[in-house]
Amino acid sequence: MNYILAIFLPPLSILFAGRPIVAIITFFIWIPALIFSGGLTHPMFIILAWFLIHQSGTAKLMRKHKH
């Protein structure tokens, strides 16, 4: 579900992935990037969000198997 949210609102999905500081920084870069590029930079933020969501899931899985 978070991967789908990343398509529309990448900073929010990054926040849900457990990275609040990165989400805030991404938000303040994402808004001007959307305005000035006309949406051409949006795929870059989607890829960033997907990477961080995947990293968060992998970290949870590693912690689960460690104990």
N, C-alpha and C positions, 0 to 999 in steps of 0.2 A: 504494500500500500504506500509505503514511504517513497518507493521508486516512482510511482505515478505522481505523487505530490511534487516530487523534484522536477517534473516536467513543467509544471505551472508556477510553482513558488519555491525555487531552489533554496533561498535562505531559511524558509520555514522548515523544510525537510532536513536541512543541516542542523537546525535547532533540535528537532525531534530525534536526530541521530546522537544527541548528547554532546554537541560541540557549540555551546552558546556564544563564546567569544568569536569563533570563526563565523558563526551565523550573523552576528552583528556587523562584523567587518565586511562580510560578503554582501549584506544588505546595502550598506553605504557605497559599495562599488557597483552593485547590480543595477540600482535605480538610475544613476547617471549613464551607465553603459547602455541600458535599454533606450534611454532618451536620445543620446547622441549617436548611437549606431543604428537606430531604427530596428533593433531586435537581432542584429547580426551576431552579437556576442552572447546571446542567450544560450546557445548550445554549449558554450564553454562552461557556463555556470551549472548546467544540467550535468555535464560530465564530472565536474567537481563534486556536486552533491552526491551523485551515484558512487563515486570513489569513496567519499567519507561515510556513506551509508554502509557500503560493503566492508570498509575497514572496521566500522563499529560492530557489525555483525560477526566478523571474524574474531575480533577481540573478545566478544562475549562468549563465543564458542570455545576459544582457547582457555578462558577462565573457567568455563564449565568443565572441560576435560582435565584441567590441571588438578582439580580437587577430587 
